[in-house]
Amino acid sequence: MHLQKLSREEIIRKLKEYASEDFEPKSGKLFTIAFEPGIEELKEIIFDAWKMYAEKNMLDFTEFPSAIKLEKDVIDIARSLMNGDKDVVGTYTFGGTESVFLAVKAARDNFLLKKGFTSLPEIVMPVTAHPCYEKAAEYMGLKVKRVRVNTETYRADPDAINEAITENTAMIVGSTPNWPFGTVDPIEELAEIALDKDLWLHVDACVGGFVLPFMRKLGEKIPEFDFKIDGVTSISMDPHKYAYSAIGASIVLFRKSFYKMLSQYANLRWPGYPIVNPAVLSSRSEGPLAATWAVLHYLGEDGYTELARRILNARKKILGGLKELGYKIMGDPTVIIAFTSNEINLFKLCDEMVKKGWVFLAQKGIANIDIPPSVHLTLTPVHENLADDMIKELSECTENLKSIPKSDLEEFIETFGLMMNFLMPTEMDLASISRLLSEIERYMATYGPKLLEALGFEKGLTREMAVVNQMFNSLPPEIAEPLVNYVVIELFRRG
Ligand SMILES: Cc1ncc(COP(=O)(O)O)c(C=O)c1O
């Protein structure tokens, strides 16, 4: 059996060793999924709260009624931030994806109740909406239509949404802001469509829910996006993003209690205890909920306003620096900046910055709807003091990359990708997808190890991701997705 006993010291030593190649969120050099407020005491409070409640299980709130009290308080805060009235109810979940799953389930069931079963219910959303909607759709039997956005503003195009709606549409989505570009969709216009066509409108405020209201207080022009607008049916917002809570914290709010009922799961059909799950998971530690309650009250309105101010300062410095270096800013950024360039290989730029310890996210864009590749920067309060250093090093990397021409391999991947995209049908039916997957299973057995070697993964993870990014991003998603799954399975298998 592969189960070795270790001493307490050995366990700690080993855990430190495993973490040795991780980037440190506290360094402030991550512009990704690390929401770092830069307040040491806040971390202590979060982890104290977490530890106090770690062993309590939200599954049985009759055994641990604190789960009800903590959740009610946290939901009340979220509801007031989103201007919800007393009918608005919510659920605490472990992440934005889980919140979206609940909203999609409720929207699907509401659609089926109203219309009776027709064909697959559909979600219509801008191409910039997070993939968790497709994930929810895949798990729960819906179909997603992604539609073009305005390529000047990178905001949802209400006409495009309107055109894509059919009698099978169950839900439309707007993001505030979206993850790729940090731009806020026109929720008021989407709400008009939703009211007119009697559709569920979900506002994805996973990123912005806990920060945009405070930016607005500081004078920023942020379009309305909450329950003040008739036609908004549900909103998701994540304390583990800009409320700076521990990871495992999201909230979904519903306009009325019946919608929440459609999102829940109850089962009284077995010989065991009654199951009533407000969220997707059943057993859940109360730790993240207690940590969220703690951080919200530790920072309070003033704390969040001050942290929003620091993000605005960071944004001003970084936008200035990027423009001076010749980068084009995509749309009107909020807490996320995306930039692009005709001159610089942005995937390589990300690799060069990683060598200096700065983590940026490379984004592929979508060539056939004029969204170019870009770099994504998630801004956090800790960046206020590091912005100048970052821009200085970015300037050096930019200069170096200007003098490097495209390699033969890059040229090849680009042409190959274009060719594959050209050959691929725009929409695949189930039969073609299953044929493709069985071909891939056959080919991977023979060529999989060669693929890993070619991408530089044969010895595990690499920090040189430019070619990998370019290759996966240039292939049609129907081919790239199974390949990337294969690579990730192998990475985790090999350790
Ligand atoms: C707009 C948006 N919605 C939903 C999600 C999913 O959140 P999570 O990663 O917490 O599941 C994200 C994640 O970045 C997001 O940016």
The ligand as an ORCA input file, in Angstrom:
! r2SCAN-3c Opt
* xyz 0 1
  C     -17.188     36.466    -14.218
  C     -16.909     35.172    -13.537
  N     -17.917     34.353    -13.248
  C     -17.722     33.176    -12.628
  C     -16.456     32.763    -12.278
  C     -16.251     31.433    -11.619
  O     -15.796     31.612    -10.310
  P     -15.047     30.473     -9.499
  O     -13.684     30.333    -10.073
  O     -15.065     31.000     -8.095
  O     -15.846     29.219     -9.623
  C     -15.377     33.593    -12.550
  C     -14.014     33.202    -12.207
  O     -13.060     33.883    -12.438
  C     -15.607     34.827    -13.199
  O     -14.605     35.656    -13.515
*
